[in-house]
């Protein structure tokens, strides 16, 4: 949902519904119409706090024809896309509530880690330093921007964890045989 609650951003395809390149679309609740913004997007989406931009990752070719996911944002009024990273292998972005920071997953050598970026895509610092094939997914900021909730693969399930941005301490939240995915904080941060 957009910050004003009037629009919904989503990725979808008019022709197929599974494992296809999709299109970034915005649905206007009042008019009940959907508009195409960008083809080739299959990503978690994040609205900027002011509602002007949508943040996402998509695949681009590198200089040796390798594919890398990078972060992009698109201006909703001008429909202009801006590339924020190059060759970084990032996914699942989210914007902090103040619009100053971005959290995302970075992939290297089969291992995922959390990466904290400035709003322009420049590096602040990695938040985790896993090295053994860990899979992390869908990080989301707390409303005050001090914590990140994310899911982590464990065997065939996923757990939920919270990391404190300042200390780097990770607190397990859900660690059972369930498949916990796509966590978000409640508006008052009292629940996930």
Secondary structure, DSSP 8 states (H G I E B T S, - for coil): --TTSSEEEEEE-SS--SSS--EEEEEETTTTEEEEEEES--S--EE-TTSSEEEEEEEEE-TTS-EEEEEEEEETTT--EEE--SS--EEEEEE-TTSSEEEEEEEETTEEEEEEEETTS-EEEES----S---EEEEEE-TTSSEEEEEEEETTEEEEEEEETTT--EEEEE-SSSB--S----TTSS--
